[in-house]
Amino acid sequence: MLNALEVVTTVIVGVMVGVEFSVAFVMNRIFNALPEDSGQLGRAHGGRMLGAVMPFWYIGSLVLVAVWAVAGWHHHGTGLVVTAGALLMLSVIMSILLLVPINNRGKTWTPENRPADWKEQMNRWDRFHYVRVAIIIAAFALLAAALA
């Protein structure tokens, strides 16, 4: 049973990493290259769509890692799992304090109501998101290493 938990947790965290990596390094570059207001509209839609799903994914991943750490406490690799859990906790805290407030504003913007500094706010979100992606990649790598 522990082996199944380890694999499921690693896959769920890995897919989350893939989605967030894609947002950072693929989708936002596509949005930035679109003409006129299309990029801002795309980011707003993405903020609404992913903003509805990601809290459950982040918290669910953290819960799975915590269960893995407790269930496998006396097994090889537990330190890696606990460290991965700490990184995922950091990503959740970072999301709540830094990224979600910007996302909550940005997902309501249209070309008619967006603030003058909307690009600066999106660039700030991007910078925080790059750091968050690095953190969750590190957590995923630790989980993968714990499987070995």
Protein Blocks (a to p, Z undefined) as FASTA:
>chain_A
ZZmmmmmmmmmmmmmmmmmmmmmmmmmmmmmmpghjlmmmmmmmmmmmmmmmmmmmmmmm
mmmmmmmmmmmmmgghklmmmmmmmmmmmmmmmmmmmmmmmmmmmmmpcfklpcfklmmm
mmmmmmmmmmmmmmmmmmmmmmmmmmZZ
